[in-house]
Amino acid sequence: MLETIKTLIRSKDVCVLATVSGGEPHCSLMSYVTDESCENFFMLTRKETKKYRNLERNRAVSLLIDTREEDIDQNRRDIRALTVSGVYEKLKDPLQRNKITKQLLDSHPHLKDIIESADAAVFAVRAKSFQFLDGVSRSHIEEIG
C-alpha cells in the first residue's frame, strides 16, 4: 500500500495544508515538492501569513492530497484521498534551503514572486503517518518510522 501512496504523492503537486492555532483550524492551498521517500514535503509561504504564524505556534499539521479533479466526472465513490499527519520543520541549512527553493521554482514557476520576496519562508512537513482512502469505504493507515 505504501507504494500506492507514494505514487499518488508523486502524481500531484498541490495539497491542502491544515494548521491550527488557539484551537482554530486554518486551511491553505499549497504547491509542494517532496523528497525521494515521500516522507518530507517542502513548501513556501510568506512569513506575514496566518498559516506561517500558525506553524510557528503549533508544529502539528495535516495535508490532504486527493484525486477529485480526475474523478469528478466519474463515480465519486472511486475518489482517492490521502491525509498526511505531520510536523512543521524549519529548514535551517542554507544549502538545503537553496536546493529546495530551486526545486520549488523549477516545479512551480508561478511561485517566483514569493520566492524572490524578502519574507519568503521555505519549510518542510515531515510525515508521521498516512491515511489513504481508496473509495468511500476502504481506508489504510501507514505509520512512518
C-alpha positions, 0 to 999 in steps of 0.5 A: 500500500505504501507504494500506492501512496507514494505514487499518488504523492508523486502524481500531484503537486498541490495539497491542502495544508491544515494548521491550527492555532488557539484551537482554530483550524486554518486551511491553505492551498499549497504547491509542494515538492517532496523528497525521494521517500515521500516522507518530507514535503517542502513548501513556501509561504510568506512569513506575514501569513496566518498559516506561517504564524500558525506553524510557528505556534503549533508544529502539528499539521495535516495535508490532504492530497486527493484525486477529485479533479480526475474523478469528478466526472466519474463515480465519486465513490472511486475518489482517492484521498490521502491525509498526511499527519505531520510536523512543521520543520524549519529548514535551517541549512542554507544549502538545503534551503537553496536546493529546495527553493530551486526545486520549488521554482523549477516545479512551480514557476508561478511561485517566483514572486514569493520566492524572490520576496524578502519574507519568503519562508521555505519549510518542510512537513515531515510525515508521521503517518498516512491515511489513504482512502481508496473509495468511500469505504476502504481506508489504510493507515501507514505509520512512518518510522 
